[in-house]
Amino acid sequence: MLLGAAALSAQTTVVHTRALVDGKSGVIQDAGIVIDGDRIVRVLRPGEPDPPGSTSIDLRRYTVIPGLIDLHTHMTYYWDRTPGSRPFGQTRPRDQTIVLAQENLRKTLETGVTTVRDLGASQYIDIALRDSVNKGAYQGPRMFVAGFGLSKASRPRGPGDTIVNARRIFDVSDIPIAVKQQVDAGADYIKMYGSTGTGADTSGRETFTYEEMKAAVDAAHSFGKRIAIHSYGAAGGRDAVRAGTTTLEHAVDLDDSTLAVMARQGIIYVPTIDHNRYYAEYRDEYGYTAAQAAGLDSFRVRNLETARRAYKAGVRMGMGSDAVFTMFGQNTRELGWFAQIGMTPAEVLATATTAGAMALGMENRLGAIAPGYYADMVAIEGDPTTDVSAIISGVKWVMKGGKVVVDKRR
């Protein structure tokens, strides 16, 4: 129920803006956003008075947009840059990783991302990190987490072999058990690795069959959960779409019929184009060869072309950075690639707001600035309705759940 003026608390705040891009009706000049607790109560039009007794925040130099949503992160991947080490090669105690990941949380907030979907972590560190943020122990984006990603065993089942935290799924009968493991551990979302592909490996060999993907989708739905299926390749992408995945991650070279099904069924495509730019650009950190970097660049070209075709086919697109290790703080660079495929600035912003909220099933709470929504908002220098780079590099102030978490105003 929306609060009326009489029900406002003593902590009511009004954020005054130069312009508000609310994610719903468009742009409102000189708008005021009335906040009570962690929710938005009302949007004031020019000339409307502030509620009596409220405090105000003056952002009249800035354009305010909804808090951004990154649909693909790995917040628990942290590298301490120890000389001679590589990001993927480090191991450390679980509790130490939870503490160190605070840096990833901070850098993500500084990009204007106030909500993330985190798609896979070991030892359920993502669940612990989410809970620490929710309790206020750590300051970070709102997290929706997946626990262990479902992975196919690399060999046939042997005597005594059982699945362990979804890392060794031998056949279709293991999948409902693996899904239940994640749900019982506290996962918000289910993640399935439907193909090979990570880091410098862009092979995209399908690992789960259509029948196995369908079993995962059905099991997730039976627990009221949504599912993201990772597939670098076209075959795995096609089968993930046939199986009814909520979102499809990474896939390239999707055929026209698959794109048509995605558009018709509302399956959200999260292409994660920029993460291959990152791996190629930071190849020295990872120890990748020039040939591997060239392979990443080549895959990115295919990724970009597939995104262009998907956009033209009417597929809904979601911003996902696939941020790991030293990529945090670059979360929103994906938006620049969306602009390159022909999206308008408004459409680009929607990939990180309304589309992200839809993927999470939070359309009435996230992705917009309107009554009843969480008070997640970002003040940026520049005009996001004409220039996407303003979103990427113009963040000056961030609020999450009614609390200011970033303030870089002079």
N, C-alpha and C positions, 0 to 999 in steps of 0.2 A: 504494500500500500504506500502511495506517495505521501510525503509529509506536507501538511498545510502550514501556513505561516505561523499559526498559533502553536504548532508542535515543534518548532525549531528549537534546538538546544542553544546554550550559551556559547558553544564552540562553533557556531555557524560562521562560515567564511565565504566571501565573495571574491572570485578571481576576475579582474577586469582585463579585457583584451583589446588589442587593436582590431583583430578580426578573429572569428571562430570558425574553423572548418569542423563541423560537428559530426560528420560521418553519416548524416541522415538527410538533411534538407539542403545542404550546401554551405554557403558562406554567410555569416552574420557579422556585420560590422559593429564595432563598439559593444560587443556582447559582454554580459556579466554572467558568471557561472556560480550559482549558489550551492554550497557544499555543506552537508551536515554529517559529521562522522566520516565514514568512508564512502558515502554515496552522494551523487548529484541530486539535488532537490528540484532545481528549476534553472532555466536559462533566461536571463533578463535581456530584453530588447533595449535599444538606445533610449535613454530618458527614464527608464523604470528605476525607482529608488531601491537602494539596498534594504534588506530586512533590518528592522530596528535592533540595535545592539550587536550587529555582526561586525567582524573584522574584515579587512580587505587586503588583497594582494594586487599590486599594480603591475600588470603585464601589458600596458598600453603601447609599448614599443614592439610587441611581438604578435605573431600569429599563433594561435593555440590549436592543436590538433589532438585527437584521441591518443592515449597511450598505445604504443605499437606492440604488435604480437609477432614473435619469431617462432615459426612452427617447427623448426628443426634445429635443436642444439644438443650439445653434450657438455653440460655445465660442469661435470665432475672431472673432465679431462684437463689436468693441470701439469705443466712442465716448469720445473724450477731453474732451467738453464744451466744445470751443473755441467762444467766443461767435460767434453767427451761423451755426454749423454745425448739421447734422441727422445723426442716427445713420446713416441709410442713405446719406448723401451723401459720407461721408469716404472718401478713398483714401490709402494710405500704402504704403511698401515692405513686401514680404512678411516680411522678417526682423524689422522693427519690430513688426508685428502679432503675431508669435509671442511676442515679449517682453511686449508689453502685455497679451496674453490671460492672463497669469499671474494677474491680478486676478480674472478670471472663474473660473479654476480654484479660487482660494482661497475666493471667496464661495460657490461650489458645495459645496466640502467642508464649509463652516460650516453648511450646511443638513442635514448628515448624508448627503448623496449621495456615495457612494464609487465609483460606476460610472455612466458616461453612454454613451448611443448618440448620436453627433454626426452629424446628417443634412444634410450639405452645406456645403462651404466652397470658396472660390476658391483657385487656385494650389496646391492640395493642402496648404494650411497646416494643416489638421486632422491630416494624416498626420504632418507634422513635429512638431506639438504632442504628439500621442500618443507618438511615439518619444522626445521629450524627457522626458515623464513616466515612460515605461517605463525609461529609462536613469538616472532619478534626478536629472536636471538641474533639473527643475521638480517642485514638489509639487502634485499635483492628483488628481482622480478617475481611475480606470481608464477608458480611452477605447476605444470601438469606433466606427470612423469610416467614412464613405461616399465621401469624395472629392467629385467633382462630381456633383450630382444630374442625372439624365437629363431633358432639356427638349426640347420640340418646337420646331422652327424656326418662325419667325413668317411665313415666306413659302415658296413652292415652291422646290425646288432649281434653281439656275441653273448655267450653264457653269462648271466648275471648283470648284463648291461642295463642300466636304467637312466632315465633322463635326470639331469642334475641342473636345476634352475634354468631350464629351457635351453641349455647350451648343447644338448645332445638329443635331438629328436630323430628317432630312427624310422618311424612310420606314422601313418595318419592317426593311429590310435593314441599316440603320445600327445597329440596337439591339444585336445581339451584339458588334459592334465597340466600341460605347460601353461596354458592360458590361466587356469585356476590358480596355479602357483603365483603368478604375477598379481592376480586380483587379491588373493589372500594376503600377499605381502603389502598391499596398499597401493598398487599401480592404478593410475587414472586412465591410462591408455594402453593398448596392446601394440607392440612393434614386431614385425616379422621381416627377417632378411630373406627376400625372395630371390636374390641373386648374389653372385660374387660382386666385389667392387668396394673399395675403400682406399683412401690415400692415393698412392700412385697407381693402384690396380683399378683399371677401368674396364675390366674384361666383361662383366655383365652376364656371366653364365647362369642360367636359371637353376636354382637349387631346390625349390619346392614346386611340385606339380600344381595344376589348377585345382585338383581334388583336395590337396593338402591346404592350399590357400583358402579354399571355400570352407574347409573344416575350421580354420583359424577364425575366419570372419564369423561363422555361425557360433563358435564358442564365445568369441568376444561379445557378440550381440546377446547371447544367453545370459551374460552377466551385466548387461546394460552398458557395455564399453564400446568405444570406437577403436578402429584399427588403422595403423599406417603400415603400408607394405613398401619396403625398400627394393627397388629393382633398377639397376643400371641399364639393363638390356631391354630390347623391344619385346621379346617373348615373355619374360617375366612380367613386364608391364601390362601386356595384353591379358595374361591370366589373372593378374591382380585385379584388373578392372572387371573382367568376367566374374570373378569371385565376389565382387561388391565391396572392395576396400573403401574406407572413408576417404583416405588420401593416398596418393601415389607419389613416392619420393624418387627423385633423380632421373627417371627413365628417359632415354633418347630413342629416336627413330620410330616413334609410335605411328601406326598406320591410321588412315583416315577413319576407318570403321571404329577403331578403339577410341579415337578422339570424339567421335560422334556419341558413343555410349557414355563417355565421361561427361560430356555436355548435357546429355539427356538425363542422366541419373544424378547429376550434381556432385560427382566425384571431384575432389579438389586436387589439382596438380601442384606439387611443391618441387620445382625443378632444381633448386639449389645450384644455380649456375655459378655463383661467385666462389664457392668453396674450391673449385678446381683452379680458378685464378689464384686463390690463396696458396694452395699447395705448390703450384708452379713458381709463384713469386718467392715463396719461402723455402724453396727446395734445399738450400744449404742447411737449414735447421733440421730437415728430415733426412738429409743424406741422399736425396734423389739425384739421379744422373740427368744429364742434358736430354738424353733420349726419353726418360720418364717425364720430364717437364714438357717436352714436345708432345708426348702422348696426352698429357693433361690438357694442354692447349687445344689439341685436336678434338678431344671429347667435349670441351667447352663449346666449340663451334657447333657441334651436333646438338648439344644441349640447348643452345640459344635458338637454333633453327627449329627444334621440336617445340620449344616454348612459343615461338612465333606462330607456328602452325596451330598449336593448341589455342592460342588467343584468338586467331581468326576463326577457329571452329566453335568458339563460344564456351570453351572450357574455363571454369573458374580457377584462378591462380592464387596461390598463397605464398607469402614470403617466408622462406626458410633459409637460414644462413649455413646450416650444418657446421656451426662454429665449434672448434676444438682448440685446446691449448692456447697458442698466441693469436688466434683469430678473434677472440672476444674484444669488443670495441670496434669491430668492423661489421657488426651484425647486419646493418642496413644497406651495405653496399650492393646487395642483391637488387635493390630498387632501381639502381642505374641500368642494370641489364633489362629489366622490364620496360624501362623507357625506350631502350634500343629496339625492342620488338614492335613498337608502334603504339603502346598504351598511352593514353592521356595522363597527365599528372593526377587527376582524380581517380582514375582506374589504378594507377600505381599505388596510391595511398590506400585504396581499398584492399589491396593484397595483404597489407600489414594491419588492417583494422577489421572491417566487416567480414572479409573472407577468413581471417584467422579466428574470429569469434565463432563463425559458423562451423569451422573444423573442430572446435572445442565444444560445440553445443552450448555456447554462452552468448548467443545472439542478443539476449535481453539484459546482459550484464557487462559485456565488454565490446570494444570496437567502435563506440560512439560516445558523444557527450550529450546526454539527455537524462531526464528524470528517471531515477531508479537504477541507473548504471553506476558502476564503481567510479570513483573520482580519480581516474587515471588520465592524465593529460600532459602534453608536452608543449612548451613554448619554444618557437624557433624564430631565428632571424632570417628574413626573406619571405618569399611568397610560394608556398608549396603548390598552389593552384596553377602556377606557370613554370615552376622550376623544381624538379625532383631533387636536385642537389641541395636545396635548402633543408630537406628532411635529413639527408645523409650527413651534412656537415654543419648545419645551423642550429643544433640543439643547444639551448641555453639554460633550460629549467625543466625539471621533471617532477610530477606529482604522481604518487601511487597510493591508491586507497585513502585519499585525503591528506596524505603527509608528503611534504616536500622532501625528495630524496636526492635531487641534484639541483645545484644553483650555481651557474657559471656567469651570471650577469655581472657586468662591471659595476 
